[in-house]
Amino acid sequence: MTAAAADRAPGHRATAVLSADEARRIALRAQGLLGAPDRRAGVRGVLRHLGAVQLDTISVLARSHELVPYARLGAVGRPAVEAAYWGAGTSFEYWSHAACVLPIEEWPLFAFRRRRYRDRGHLWGHQVAPETYRHVLDQLRAEGPLTSTELGGAKKTAQWWDWSDTKIAVERALAFGDVVCTERRSWKRVYALAEQAVPAALFGQEPEDETCVRTLVAQAGAALGVATRADLLDYHRLRAEELDPVLADCGLVPVEVAGWGPDGAPAPAWADPAALASAPRGRHRTTLLSPFDSLVWDRARTERIFGMTHRLEAYTPKHKRVHGYFAMPLLAGGRLVGRVDPAREGRTLVARQISLTDAPGPRGTGARHVEALAAALREAAAWVGCEAVRVEALHDERLRPTLEKLLTA
């Protein structure tokens, strides 16, 4: 079955035909990047709306989970970001799109995945003795939340992948739902017994698989605004056999989007009814985006909506990188207009490499995005406590005098 045919099944009959531009604006508003930000709800409000914020070990400008609320709310204090995620009992870490921080209200919704992991049983390395598994749970029950180091050691050797039996056991307990991570200390997971850390009203809920998936699909649809079947699968990394039985009755409505299909043809998609109720209006956010931001984490969707092919090059050999180690897309005017590969040297934010999407070319093509670029760099620098911005490689050196003047204004 082709992707288009799969999106039409079961019973896909479009209620509306959207232009590609309408779909783009709907997606931006749904992601909190068009219109007035909900500053009263703050970081927790961003998390609740997105449903998942991806975690990653890379920290250049900041860690990705910090960059996501920053992109939507502006220069919210970084301690406030961390406090909103960890230790307050309002969120937990689990496998969604990848390793993600999730609102605690979603604990019951991942029961389907915890059951699937239990059915598989053999996870992350060799099998460990049942006694080791029970010892981990008994230690957490007796001593309270602990890191893997405090439990007895995370690794057997210096190799990052060579986990100890204790680490394997506690990670399986996390996957199975016996243990939960609601906090990180110095980027280490802090494990606690789920029965003690998850609110009782949520811990006792065990919805059926279809109920879990149906609710998560509706939540993903609301966070995406308008999405293909593939987009909905990707958001929480669902399986086709999980998604398809609930797609027709998850509350999303079938639409078609012009230009989303092969050769610019219309493509079937699904939309949040609330997203169709009013035209997206308001101020566009100008910001640098984490490559793991949910606006751009699905590379096929990013290319379809914004016409930008973007790949994280952190794990690409240096001599093969095109845009840099941690190139961050530049969002301005509701479009992705460039990339910045940032670094920090003391109190200076360094733009190792900058490229704008419509340049090099005749004078003036790239210049129309320079003001937005300068604004994004200055705001990012202030947010991370830098007093200056230095630009190293620039895609079109003719733009440097204007950019540097704006950066020092």
N, C-alpha and C positions, 0 to 999 in steps of 0.2 A: 504493500500500500504506500502511495506517495505521501509526503508530508501534507500536501494540500488536501488529499482525500481523507487522511486521518483527521485533520482539523474539522472537516465537514461531518464526520461521524462522531456520535450518533445524532442524526436528525439536524445537522447544521443548516439552518435557514436564516440568512442574515436579516436582522431587524433594521439595520442601518448600513450605509456605505460611507466610510470615512475617507477623507483625503489623507495622504501621508503626513501633511503638515498638521492636520487636526489630531492625528494619532500621536505625533511627536509631542504636541502641546499637552495632550491628555496624559501622556506618560510622565512628562516633567512635573505637572501638577500633582499627579498621584505619588511621585517620589519626593514631594516637598520642595521642589526647586523652581516652582513658578507660583507666584502669589505670596501673600504675607506669611512669614513663618509663624508657627505656633510657639511663641517664646514662653508663654505661661506653662505649657506642658513640658517644655524643655527637652533635655536629652531622653528622658524616659518616654516622653510623648513621641519622639522620633522613633525610638525602638519599638514601641507598641504599634505604631502605624506601619513601619516597614516589616515588622514581624520577625526579622532576622538581620543581624549585623555581623558580617564575616570577620573573623579574627585571623591575624597572620603575625608571624614572628618578625617580619621586616619592620624596622623603624628607621626612617630617614628624616623626613620632616616631622613626622609623628607616627604612631602606630595606626593601622588602618581603622580600627574601631573608634579612634579619636577623630580621624579625618571625616568620618561619615556625618556625625552631628555638626561638626564645624562647617561642612559644606552647606548645610541647611540653615543653621542658626547664626552663622558668623562666629566671631571670636569669643565663644563661650569658654569660660575658664577650664583649663585642662584638668585641674583637681575635681571640678564639678562633674566633668565627663566620667572620670574614673569612679567617683562616688555614686553616680547614677547607675553604673553597671554592677559594681562589686560590693558585696558585704551587707547590702540593705535588704536582702530577701526578695527583691523585686524582679530578679532575672536569674537565669541559669545558662550554663554552657552545654551545648549538645550538637550532634551532627544534623545539620539542615542542608543549606546549599553547600556548605563545607563545615568546618568547625565554626560555630556561630554563637554569639550571645543572643538569648531569646527572652522575651517577657515570661515571667513565671506563670502567667495565665495559660501559656501554651504547653505546660508540662503534660496535661492529659492528652493533648493532640499528638504527641509523639509516642503514645503507647503502642501504636501499630509498628513503629520502628524498633522499639525496645523488645517487643515480642518476636520480631523477625530476627533480631540479633540473638535472642535466647534460643530460638529454633536452630540457628546456625551453630551456636555453642563455641566452636573453635575459632577464636579471633586473636589476631595480633601475636603471632609467634607460636611457639610450642605450647602444648597443653600443660597447665599447672595443676598441681595436686589440689583436690578439694579442701585439704587441710589449710593450704596457703590462702585460698579464697576466703574460707571461714575466719582465718586469723586476721585478715585485713578488716573484715566487717566487725569482728570482736574488738579490735584495737580502736576503730573509729567510734564504736559504741562506748568504750570505756574512757577514751581520751578526748573525744570531740574532733572537730575538723583538723586535718593534717595534710601536709604535702607528701608527695611520694618519698622524698628524702626523709621526712620525719617518720614515715611508715617503715623505713628500713633500707631505703636506697632505690634510686630510679634506674641505675645502670649497673651491669656486671663488669663492664670495661669502660675505657674512655670513649669508645665508639658511640655516637649518638643513637644509633639504632639498636644497640645491644642491651635491651631492657632486662632488668632483673625479674625474677618470678613475682616479686611483690608488685612491680610496676605493671606487668601483664595482668595480674589479678585485679588490681584496682581499676585499670582501664576497662577490663571486661565488666566489672561491677558497674562502672559508669555507663557503658553501652546497654547493659541489662536493666538499669534503673534501680539497682540496689544502692547505688552511690550517686551523688549529684555534686557538681561543681558550681557553686554560687559566688566564688571569689577567686581572685588571683593575687598572689603576693610576689612581687619582683618577677612577674610573668610566670610564676609557677602555679599550676592548678592546686587549689585547696579542696580536698575531698571531704565530704560529709555524708553520713547516712541519709538517704533520701527521706526516710520516714521521720527524721528529726528536722531536716532543713526545708522540706517542701510543706507549705501550709496544708493542714489536714484536709480541708475542704477540696483541695486539688489533688493531693496524694491519693486519696481514695477513689478517684475517678479513673475508670478504665474503659473508655468508649470503644465500640467495635471499630475494626479497621476502616470500614467505609465511612463511618462518621468522622473519624480522625482526618482522613484524606479529603473528604468533602469540605470540611471546615478550613483546612489548610489551603485548598485550591481557591476557595472564596477569598481568603485572606491574601493570597498571592495575587489574585486578580485585582483586588482593591489597591494593593501596593504598586502594581504595574499599570493600572488604568485600562489598558488594552493590550492583549497578548495572544500570541499564537499558542497552539497546543504545546509546541516545543518549549516556548517560554514558560508556560505553567509547569511543565515537567521539570524544568531546570531550576526553578526558584527554590524549591525545597528538595531537589534531586529525587523526584518521585519516579516510579516505574510506570510504564505504559499500562500494565495490567492493574495498577492501583488507580490511575487517573481516569481511564476511559469509562469505568462503570459509574462514576459520579459526575462526569462533566456536564451531562444534560440537566442535572438537577442541583447544581452547586450554587445557583443564584446568579451566575454570569450569563450574559446574553450574547447570542451569536451575531457577529457583524462581519463586514468585509472592509479591508483596508487597501485602497488604491496604492499601487507601487510596491507592495510587500511581497508579491509573488514573483515567479521567474520572469525575466525580461520586462519587469515593471507592471506585470498584470496584477489585478486585485487578488488578495489572498484572504482566506477565511481566518477569523480570529474570534476572540471572546473578550467582552468588555464588562467592567463593573457598571451596573445601571446608574449608580450615583455619578460616575464619571461622564455619563452621557446626558445627565440632567441639565447641565449648564455649560456654556462655552468657557474654556480655560482663559482666565484673564489675570492680569497683575504683573508685578515686577519680576523680571528674570534675575535669578541669582548669578553673579559672576564669581567664579571660584575655581580652584584646582581640586580635582577629584582623585581620590584613591583609585588605583586600578582594581581594587576589590569592592568598590562602591556598588551597591545593587543597581544603580542606573546603568553601569557599564560592565558588570561582572560577567554577563552573558555576551560573549564576543560576537556571535551571529546576530543577536538582537541589536547590539550597538551599531554594527555595520548596516543593518536594515533600516534603523531609525535615523542614524546620524551620518551615514556614509563614511564613517571612519573605521578603518581596520586597525584595531589596537591590541597589542600583545604585551604582557609583562615580560620584560627581558632580563629580569634579575638572575635567572638561571641559564641564560644564554651566554656562551663564551664572549668575553669583552670585545674581541675583534669582530664579532658577528652582530653586535648590537647596532640598531639603526637609530633609536630614539633615546637610549640610555637605560641605566640600571633600574630605576623606579619611575619611569616617565609617567607623569600625571596629566591626564587630559584637562585642557582648559575649557571650561564651560562659560559661554558668554552669549547673551541674546538668545538663549534657548538652543544653542548649537555648540557642537564641539569644534573649536576653531584652532586648536593647537595642542602642543605638549610641552611640558617642562620637566626636566630631570633634576630634582633638587638635592641639595646637600647642605650641611651646616658646618661652619668653621668658626668656633667661638660665638661671637655675637653677630656673625654675618651669615645671611642666607645666600647660598651660592646656587645659581642656576647653571648647572654643568652644561646643559644643552637645551636650546629652545628651538622649536619649529612651529610655524603657523601653517595651517592647512592649505591656504591659497597662495603660498609664496615658497620659493622665490618666483618672481615674475616681474611684469612691468611695475615701475615705481607707483606705489599707492595701493597695490592689491593687498600686500601684507600689512600696510600701515593702518588700515581701518580697524585692526584688532590690537594694535599696540597699546592703546589706552586701557582696554580691558585687561590685557596682560600685565601692565604695570600695576593696575589696581589690585589684581589677584596676588601678585608678588608682594606688594606692600602690606596687604592685609595678612597674608600668611606669615610674613616675617614678624610682624608685630605680635601675632598670636603665639608664636613659639619663642618670643623674647629676643628676637634679633633686632639690631638697630640699623642695619644696612643690608643692601642687596647687591651682589656682584654677579654680573653676567659673563659667563665664559664663552662657549660656542653659541653663536646666533646664526640661524639658517640664512639670513640675508643681512649682511653687515650694513647695508644702507639704512636699516632701521635703528641701528645702535644710537646715534645722537638723539633721536626722538625718545627712545626708550629710556636712556640714561637721564635725560632731562626730567622725564615724568617720575622716575624713581627717586630723584633727589629733590623734587619740588616740595 
